[in-house]
Amino acid sequence: MSRQSYPLPDVLRVLAELVAWTAFPWAMGRISLWLALASLVLLIGVPAVLATPGDNGKTNVPVPIPGWGTILLVLMELGAAVAGGWLVLPAWAAVPVTLLALACVVTEQPRWRRLLGG
């Protein structure tokens, strides 16, 4: 799976992941410390272990998954960013988070086509 270098999708995805990794556990922490910790494991640990070989130059992955699995992981991160944003941030900050997630979905399309073999 060859990959051309387009930094915009990667930058947008990393920004959305950072929001997800902070806002969603923060929201879960209002309910339970255990939910906050579980969300961190889900949002950071699972994608660190599961990956599609060949995606973003990864050749040796701990647990290989098909391309559609990687797409679902990205959608999970984006959903957590949006949900966390609306649960803990004021609306003026949650709106840009939502727009960031939508921009990620748009800019990720070439990568997702590669991951699906198209």
BELWO-V184586 format. One record per helix or strand of 2 or more residues. SS is the DSSP state (H for helix, E for strand). FROM is the first residue (numbers start at 1). TO is the last residue. If there is no record, write none. Layout:
BEGIN
SS|FROM|TO / SS|FROM|TO
END
This chain:
BEGIN
H|7|29 / H|33|49 / E|50|51 / H|55|57 / E|63|64 / H|67|88 / H|91|107 / H|109|115
END
